[in-house]
Amino acid sequence: MKKIIILLIALCPIIGFAQKKNIQKTSFEVEGVCGMCKSRIEKKAFTIKGVKSATWDIPTHQFSVIYDTSKVDLLHIHEEIAAAGHDTPLATAPDDVYANLPMCCLYERKVKE
């Protein structure tokens, strides 16, 4: 029994290193205007596999996210946020989704060239 316990203790550091994650932190602008937008953006972010933390600041429109790059890439995060109705620098929300946002959430859309 002692040998098994010693063996398990010896293998713990090896197992821990084998599960190393590729954690990345970044921020980018997400269009929106109110608390409902904040709730929608953050809720959508947490449905994305690999997202560990997500916050959106109303006054600055800055979205900060911590994610595991081995599970999701940054472009996918942009696309998922846009799919919820909020434009990002890399993805535009579909017009029909944007049009169905509550009136208080309709932000002024930037013209993309």
TAJO-V724111 format. One record per residue. N is the residue number from 0. RES is the residue in one letter. PHI is phi in whole degrees, 0 to 359 (* if undefined). Layout:
n & res & phi
N & RES & PHI
N & RES & PHI
This chain:
n & res & phi
0 & M & *
1 & K & 298
2 & K & 296
3 & I & 294
4 & I & 296
5 & I & 297
6 & L & 297
7 & L & 297
8 & I & 295
9 & A & 292
10 & L & 276
11 & C & 305
12 & P & 297
13 & I & 293
14 & I & 296
15 & G & 299
16 & F & 289
17 & A & 293
18 & Q & 256
19 & K & 298
20 & K & 254
21 & N & 259
22 & I & 275
23 & Q & 232
24 & K & 239
25 & T & 207
26 & S & 216
27 & F & 203
28 & E & 280
29 & V & 230
30 & E & 286
31 & G & 173
32 & V & 223
33 & C & 218
34 & G & 296
35 & M & 293
36 & C & 298
37 & K & 304
38 & S & 299
39 & R & 296
40 & I & 296
41 & E & 292
42 & K & 299
43 & K & 297
44 & A & 300
45 & F & 287
46 & T & 276
47 & I & 275
48 & K & 298
49 & G & 106
50 & V & 280
51 & K & 261
52 & S & 211
53 & A & 208
54 & T & 220
55 & W & 237
56 & D & 264
57 & I & 299
58 & P & 296
59 & T & 264
60 & H & 64
61 & Q & 275
62 & F & 254
63 & S & 252
64 & V & 221
65 & I & 244
66 & Y & 215
67 & D & 264
68 & T & 293
69 & S & 279
70 & K & 246
71 & V & 207
72 & D & 255
73 & L & 298
74 & L & 300
75 & H & 297
76 & I & 297
77 & H & 303
78 & E & 296
79 & E & 290
80 & I & 295
81 & A & 296
82 & A & 297
83 & A & 274
84 & G & 111
85 & H & 238
86 & D & 294
87 & T & 231
88 & P & 298
89 & L & 252
90 & A & 211
91 & T & 252
92 & A & 295
93 & P & 300
94 & D & 302
95 & D & 292
96 & V & 290
97 & Y & 301
98 & A & 296
99 & N & 269
100 & L & 291
101 & P & 302
102 & M & 306
103 & C & 291
104 & C & 263
105 & L & 283
106 & Y & 269
107 & E & 283
108 & R & 281
109 & K & 276
110 & V & 280
111 & K & 262
112 & E & 265
